[in-house]
Amino acid sequence: MDINRLLVSQPATPHLKISTPTYPGSPAPGSTVPSSSAELAAIQEELQTVLEYVDHGMILKSFDTLSRLTDIVVTNCEQLGLASDNASISTSTTTASITATQEVDQKSGFWTGLNNCWLFAFSHYANARSQDQQLKEPHLHHLHNNVKTWADTLEKYGLVNYEMGLWEQDILEAIEVCLISASLFSSSGMDDIL
């Protein structure tokens, strides 16, 4: 699978500082507020790393990183310019209108990349290269709760279950499939063999 197609590519920007979230939604003291395009590029670069982790069977590490990145996106949604599909540029001229459309496309592409990363990771959750990299039922329940929390936070921006925003329903369905699979695997006694 060509993992580059899952993410919208942007140039990497080294040495960026991204706020690490501390709920309920405020950045930690001393952390920096993201500057939109540079931080989005850094996040997309890390999402690429998540996909590589998945391809290498580092499932638990991929979900840890993906959860951390999603926390950052949700917590800093407005600062990252992801909170609406209204471009921040006046559309009074043709050039400005084209630029505004490109900005909306970039935001939409970012959300699509993030969501596809989640779905790709869940589609490979059983491919852990070792037992310590397996995603177990408690992890899945924790991820389920996180997705619900992220969706609740993003709901005020209208960023849930639309092209631009978190695909809560699709991600929760992927988690449910994994939970069913995990419980079937567990009840068959196969987890004790590994």
Disulfide bonds with the S-S distance in Angstrom:
none
